[in-house]
Every structure is written in structure tokens, then in C-alpha cells.
Amino acid sequence: MNFTLRSRRTLGPDGLLADRAVTVVGGRIAAVVPGRMAADDHLDLGDLALMPAVIDTHVHVNEPGRAEWEGWTTATQAAALGGVATLVDMPLNSLPVTTTLAALQAKIASTAGKLWVDVGFWGGVIPGNTAELAPMAAAGARGFKCFLCDSGIDEFPQSGPRELAAAMPVLKAAGVPLLVHAELEGALTQAATDDVMDYRAWLHRRPPEWEDAAVALVAEHVEATGCPAHIVHLSSAGALDIVRKAKAKGLPLTAETCPHYLCLTAEEVPRGATQFKCAPPIRPAANREHLWAALADGTLDFVVTDHSPCIPDLKRLSDGDFLAAWGGVASLQLGLSSVWTEARRRGHTLADLQRWMTVGPARLAGLPAAGIAVGARADLVAFDPDLSWTVDPAELAHRHPVTPYAGRPMTGRVRHTWLRGHAVVRDGALLPGPPMGRTLLERA
């Protein structure tokens, strides 16, 4: 628990620092100083970048009830290997969904002895559960998610203006945000193709106008209620101006995007490659560049994976039917590397990565300010930003190694991960247990 690390590339709260020694005592950073290390127990990281660990606030673990899709052990091991020290679990697709106090308590209980990283919890807003929201917030739910369209599972029905109007004053009083899957179903134009193995068949069925309309609706309710709201997995460039205008008014509206929208494009999706299917869909390359620009100017607040796995049969890999396949991208272990690969090409820095993948998510979830500074928790990652490698699904710790990143070249890889000063990953491999993760039930 007490040790010193040295790196010639240490990422401080205000940017990259040259040649620093970081001393950890009792799971917290006790000193960050230039020059030689004095402690006997230490690791010289050389040119590896020493960074605060990633915080991923959009993860579907699915336990209890659907652990065959993804469970606490595999998800949190994959997180640690990907440089994530804290994740926040979404209220679906577990059984029961996390829409009642009893369900939240069952989910917390299901984590016992299984967590390799720390875990927080989002609750859910569905029709008829308004009375459950305040008790769930008091019990540790960090905020609440709703769907403005069909969620894909019967247990989590969609919400509309009536549910937003009922829930948002309750959430404002509780001091927690509303998270919104922002798609409003509307009319469709004639399909580009009826071939279900052609990705365009799926892309056509989730047009960007659905997102734009939903984001506009959320902005209206934020202005009317004052309740903070957050748009999850924003993919439509058309919605960015709505977010910009809301922020210019001083409204508490934030938005995230995901690695698959920043790294992948509709044009490159192979025929029948349903591992690329998600909702909202991966859009064309021109749209992707608008998302990168919005990250750079602060319109988009941060990047999280939306790790949403299922059993392989539901992905319909055997017949490649995009319309019948379950939608969701599995990428928890690959978030940091995939985003850095594309960010570096565009001239972004490790400091940008820290802002997008640690500081921003921490702020949404009410977690302590993340960074390498005296007094901070020693959730740390040693990252090789220059290493080139290729994704091999066999190396993924996800419950099912089904991913659109298979065979994709990457730049930058996690070498070591520390959770509260405990070494969890060393030289790219999990260290023997026991798992040291905890549930996070208090807000900063």
C-alpha cells in the first residue's frame, strides 16, 4: 500500500509533468515531486505515462438475472485490464431492472466478492415508479436513466413528457441527474435497402432526426424544471447545436459520446457484421468528425463505452441479420486505447484524454475530483501511448469476446492499473485476487 512510482510522463491536474515521483501512502497520493525517489518499494515506469485511472459511467453489467450476458467478475476484470478503476452500472438489462429500492438492494448484494474495480449504480425512471426515486437516491443511486424510445426489453418501458415532468422535480430535490437515451421515434423515409445483411438497413431505421428531436425535448424540460439532465451516447451531429444553445443559456445539460462513434464509421461496417449494431447507430465518417470537434470545444463533455454485451446467439452472427440482432457494442476493455488511437491522429493530448475519460465522468456521477495530486485516491494507470498492437478477441476478459474491434490496429495500451493503491494489473495481466473492488454508495 505504501510505495513510490516514477515516470518521465506524469499527468497532473493541469497537464503533463516531466519526471515526477508519486508516493502513495494508505491508498492515497502523499507526494508528487520532481527528482529521485526516496522510497525503497517503488517502480520506475520510465516513459510510460502515469495517469489517473479511467472512470466509465456507462456500463451494462446485467447481473443479477442475466449474468450469462455479462457478470460482475468478468466485467470488472475487463475494466481493470482497460485502465478503468471505477464504473457505474446501468439499470438494465439485469433482472430485475433497477427501478425500485428492492431491486437496487438486490443488485448491490449480487456484487459481493466479485468486484475487481469500484462500482456505482444508476437507477431507472419508468412509467409509475416516481415514488421509488427518492428512496433509491438515498440508498446510493447516483442518478436515474430513462428511455424516450423502446428500450428493447419489456421490463424497462419507455418514458415520455409525462414521466419527465413527474421525475425531474424529484431528482432535482435529491441532487441527482436524469440520464436520457435520446431518440424519439418518428416517420421513416423509404429505406435505402431491404437487405437485412446490409448495414444501411439498420442505419435507415434509426435516423439522426430521432436523436435531434429527443435532445430538444430534454432541453425544454431542463429549462422548465432546473433538473440537471445528461444525454447518453450522443451520435447525431445535428443534436450538437441544441446542446450548445442549452449550455449558452446556462442550463444544466451535458452530453457524452462513445468510442464506437468516434472510432468506427458506417461506411466500414462489413456485410452481416452485426457486432457493429448499436442504438443510436454508428453513423457516416463526416458525422464522426463533427463529434470530434464537439469534444474539442466542450459541447460534448466526455467519452464512455456504453459496454452493452449479450450472449452471442442474440447478435445473430450466424445469419448477419441487422434488424433481428441485439444492439450493443462490447468495448469496456478497449475504451482507453481506442479513443487514444483516434485522438492522437487528430493532434489531441493525454491531458485531453484525462478530461474526457476521467474528470468529466467523475463530475456526472458525483465522484471525487480525479487526478494525480496530493490527497487524491491512488487510482492510477501506467499507459504506453506509443505501443502499436492489434485487438485479439481471445485476450479480452469480457464474458463474450464479440466486438467490432476484432483485428483492429490500436496505438496505446494499459500496462499497469492500481485501485486505491492496490496493484490490480501488472504488465498487462491481472494479478491474483482476492478482488478489492467496493460499491460506491455516497456522493462526493
N, C-alpha and C positions, 0 to 999 in steps of 0.2 A: 504493500500500500504506500510506502514511502520510497520515492525514487526520483531520479533526475533524468530528463531527456534532453539531448542536444540536437538541434537541427540548424542547418545553414539557411533554411527557408521556413521560418515560423510565422504563422498567420495570426497577427494580433488583431484587436478590435478595429483598428484603423488602417489595416493593410499589412503588407509583407514586411517582416523584420528580418534582418540579416543576422545569422549566427547567434542564436539565443539558447540559453539553458533554462529549461522549465522544470521546476521542482514541485513534486506532488507529495502532499502530506495528508493522510487520512481521507483520501478520495477527493481532495480539493487542491487547486493550484496555490502553492505557497509563495512562489517567486518566479519571476520572468526576468532574467538578467543577461547581459552580454558577457562573453568571455567563457572561460573554462568552467567545467562542472566541479563541484567540491564533493558531492556525494559519492559513496563507494558503489551503491546499487544504481546503475544507470545504463542507458542505451544510447549510443551515438548513431543518429539517424542519417548523418551525412547530408546528402542533397535531397532526401525525401522531405516532402512538405509536411510539417506538423500543423494540423488544422483542428478546429472544433469538430466533433462528430456531427454527422447529418441528423436532422430531425425530420421524419417523414410523417406528416399529419393526414395522409390519405392512404390507408391500407385496409384491405378486406381480409381478415384472418379466418372468419367463418366458423370458429369454434366458440361455443358448443353447437352441436347439431349437424354441422356439415364439415367436420374435420377431415373428411375424405377429400374435400376440395383444397383446404389448407388449414393447418393447425398451428397452435402457439409455438410448438417446438421448432418445426421446420421454418415457419415464417420468421421467428426471431433469430434463428441461426443464419438464415439468408440475409437478414438485416445486418447482423454483426459483420458478416463477410463483405457486405457492401458499404461498410463505414457508417452505418446507422446505429446510434446508441439509444434513440427514443423513437417510438412510433405511436400513432394514435389510430385506434381501430374504428372502422366504420360500423354503423348499427345494423347492416345487412352485409352478407347473406347468411348469417348464423340462424339457428333455430333454438330458441325464439329470437326474433329480431329485437333489438334493444330499444323498445318503445315503452317499456314500463319499468318501474323501480325493481320489481321482482326479476325481470329479465336482465337488468343491469347487474344485480347482485349475483345472478346465476353465471353471467359472463365473467365477472371478477373471480368468482370461486373456481371457474374452469381453468384459470391460469396457473394454479398452484403447482410449483415445482417445475414449470415448463418454460420460463422466460429467460432468454439469453440477453435481452436488452430490456429497457424500461418501456412500459406500455401505459398509455392513457386511453380514454374511451369517449367517443361521441355517442349521444343518444339520437333518437329519431323522432321526427314530427310526422304523424299520420292523422287522418281524419278521426276525431273522437278521443285523442289522448292528451288533450291540453292539461287536464288535471294532474297528469303524471310528470309534467315537465319540471316544475319547481322542486318536487321531491328528488327527482333524478339529478338535477343540478346540485342540490345539497349533498347528494351521495357521491358526487365526483364526476358526473358527466361534464365535459369541458365545453360543450355546445351541442347543437342539435341539427341534424340534416333532414332535408325533405326533398322529394322528387316532384317536379312540376309536370312529369310525364310518367308513363308506365315504367315501374322500376324493374320489371322482368320477373318479379316473384309476387305471389298473391298476398304474402304476409306483410308487405310494405306498400300499401296503396298510395297512389299519387295524391298530392295536395293541390289546392287551388287558392284563389284570392281569399276565400272564406277562412281557410286554415291559416294562411299567412296573417290575416288580420287578428285571429284569435291567439296565435302563438307568439307573435313578435313582442307585444307588450309584456308578456310573462317572461320571455327571455331577456328583455331589456332590464326588467326588475331584478332578475337573477344575475345579471352581469356576464352573460354568455352570448356568443354569436349564433345566428342562424346560418347554416351552410346549405347551399341550394344547388341541386342538379338542375341546371337551367336549360330546359328545352320545352317549348310549348308546341304541341302537335298542331299542325295546320294543313292546308291543302298542299298536294304534291303536283308538280308538273309531270308531263309524260316522261316515263323512265327512259334513260339512255340505252338500257338493255334489259331484257328479261332473262338473261343467262345468269343463274344464281351462283355460278362459279366465277363470275366477273365481278371484281370488287366494286365497279361502278354501280351495280345493282343495289348494294348496301349504301354506298355514299349518297345516292339519289334519295334514299328513304329517310335520311336524317339531314336535311338541308341546313345551311348556316342561318337562314332566316328564323328557324325554330329557336335557335340559341339567342339571336338578337332580340326577339320578342320577349323571351323569358327574362333576359337580363334587364330589359327596360321595365318589365313588371316589378321585378325585385327592387330596382332603384326607386320606383314610385312608393313602394311600401316602406323602404328605409326612410325616405323623406317624410312620410306620413307618421311613422311611429318613433323614429330615432333609434330603432334597434339596429345594432351592427349586423351586417349580413356579408356573407362571403360566397363568391361564385366558385364552385369546384370545377376542375378540369375544363377550363375555357379553351375552346378550339377555334372559334369563329373570329376572324379578323374584323368582321362587321360589328361585333359587340364591343370592340375596344373603345370606340369613341363614346359609347354610352357610359362605360366605366370612367373614362377621362372626365366627362362632364359632371358625373356624380362626385368625383373627387374634387373637382374645381369648386363645387358648391360646398365642400366641407362635409359631405355625407360620409358616414362610416361604412363604406362599401369597399371591399377588397376582392381580389381575384387571383386564382392560381392557374398555372398550366402544367403540363406533364411532359416527361421525356419523350413519349411517343409522338406528341405533336411537334416537338422541337427537333427530333432526330429522323423521323420517318415521313414519307410523303405518299400520297395516293397513287402517284404515277409509278412507284416502285413495287406496289403490292402484287405478288405473283398470282396467277390464276389459282383459285381454290385455296389460297394460303389464309385460312380462317384464324390463324393465330394473330393476325393483324386486326381482327374485328374488335371494335370497342364503340361506346356511345358516350359523347358525340364521336363521330368517326375521324380517323386520320384524314386530313384534307390536303389539297394540292400544295406544291412547293412554294408558289407565290404567297399563299396564305401563311405558310410556316415562317417566312421572312418577316411578315408583319408581327407575328408573335415574338420573335427575337427582338425586334425594335421596341415592342411594348415592354419587354423585360428591361431593356436598357434604359428606357425613360421612366420607369417606375409605374406605368399603368398596370402591368401585371406585377404582383407583389412577390411571388415566389414559385418554386417548382417542387412538386411532389409526385410520387409514382402512380397513384391510383392502382396499386397492385391488386388485381382482381382475377384470381385464378378460378378454375373449376376442374372437374375430372375431364380427362382427355376426350371421352366419348361425347361430351356436350359441345366440344369445339368442332365436331363433325369433320375431323381431319381426314376421315376415310372417303368422304364424298365431296368435300370442299364447298358445301352449301352455305354461302354467306348469310342468307336470310334466316336459315334454321339454326345456325351455330350460336352458342352463348357468346355474348360480347364481354370482353375484358382482356387486358394485357397484363401478363405476369412479368414483373421487372424489378422487384424490390431489391435484389442483389446487384442490379446493374444501373441504378439511377445515377449515382455519382459519376461513374465512368462514362456513361452515355451522354450525359449533359456536358461534361467537360470536353469530350471529343468534339462536339459541335461548337461549344462556346469558344474553345481555343482557336478553331478555324476562323472565327469571326472577330478575333482580337480581344476577347474578354479575358479576365484575370481570375486567379484563385480567390481574390477578395470578392469579386462578383459572385463566384460560386458560394462562398460563405454567406453572403447576403441572401441569395436565392434559396439555399438549401438548408440553412441552419437558423439564421436570425429571423427571417420572415415567418417560417412555420412556427418558431417558438412564440412569436408575438401573437399569432392567431390562437394558439392553444393555451395561452396564459402560462407559459413555462418561463423559468428564469432566463434572463438575457444570456445568450450563448456567446462564448468567445474564450480566447486564451488570455486570461487576465487574473491577477491575484484575487482569490476568493471564489472564483468560478469552479463549478464541478469539473472534475477531470474526465470529461467525456471527450476523448481525443482520437484522431485518426492520423496515421502516417501514410501519406499518399504519394505514389510515384507518378507525377504529372507527365512524365516523358516516355513512359513504357508503352510500347505498342504490343497489342495482343489480339486474339480472335476469340469470340464467345463460343465456348463449347458447352452445350446444354448439360452434358454429363458432370460438369463442375458446379452446377447450380444446386443450392440446398433447398429450393422451393419444393413443395410437396410433389409437384409435377413439372418437369423441365420442358414445358411447352412455352416458347417465347418467339416473337418475331425477330429477336436479335440474334438468333442462332446463326453462326458463321459470319457474323458482322465484325469487321475490324474496329477496335477501340484504341484510344490513347488515354493512359492514366489508369492506375489500378491501386486498390487498397492493399497495403502490406501489413499494417497492424491496427488494431482497434482496442481502446480502453474504455470501460464503463465504470464511472465513479472510481477511477484509479486501478481497477482490476483489468489485467490483460485478458482479453476475450479472443482476439485473433492475433496470431504471431506468424509472420512470414506467409501470409495469405491463407493460413489454415486455422480452423477452430482449435482452441486449446481444450484439454479435458475439463469436464464440468467440476463441481455442480453449477448449474445455471445461476447467475447472480442478478437477474433482472427483477424489477419490482413493479407493482402497479402504482400509477400516479393519480392520486385522488384529490389533491389540493392544487389550487391555482396560485401562481406567484403573486 
